[in-house]
Amino acid sequence: MKKYIVLGIVSTVGLAIATIVFAGSLQRIDFVNIGSPSSEASHNLQGWGTIEPLTSGGNWGQIGSSVTCDLPVGETCDKALRVTYAKDEPDHPQINGRMANVTLNSQNRWGLIKELKIRALDGIANDDFMVFIKNKKGRLELVYTYISDPSTAEIWKVHTIALDHKYWFNKGPIEITIMATGDTWNQHSAYGQLGIDWIELAGTKAPFSRDKNNKDAD
């Protein structure tokens, strides 16, 4: 019994030390600008709709007139998006339907993977959604649930998802799945549902880390 208590204390202390050592402002570990092919190229997108509003037209929360798209100063807003539940996809979460995947690179030596950010449109449709991360056993683990505003206003929101400590030390790719969970709206066949603008993985990096940060927003 004493052995287990000691191990538990050591584990807790180790986690606390790691948190203190790597404390500080979070930095971008990887980033994908959804709707920008050059940014998407290395992120293995699967299950997404076509680039909007280029394909179907529409307002999309006035993304065409947005200056910053909630990006850091100096980065370019591509004024484009894709939906996770495309207009030609069936109402099914696993048969090329409501779910869309993207892979982010978390290879961050000596750093901690702490946070996931997703810029999503809460629009006219029911834009409820869930976010999952695929674990080492290949199973999807729920990390976030959003219940949308019932109004018909079109508002872009940046969702900040604090990651559990079991993801902090991940040194390989992280597969993110976003699933639209709201009822299919009456304009789905024209536009699809649940627009996503960009996704960012953030964390802390030790001063001596030699990893290259993906800073391109395209």
Secondary structure, 3 states (H helix, E strand, C coil): CHHHHHHHHHHHHHHHHHHHHCCCCCEEEEEEECCCHHHHCCCCCECCCCCECCCCCCCCCCHHHCCCCCCCCCCCCCCCEEEEECCCCCCCCCCCCCEEEEEEECCCCCCEEEEEEEEEEECCCCCCEEEEEECCCCCEEEEEEECCCCCCCCEEEEEEEECCHHHCCCCCEEEEEEEECCCCCCCHHHHCEEEEEEEEEEEECCCCCCCCCCCCCC
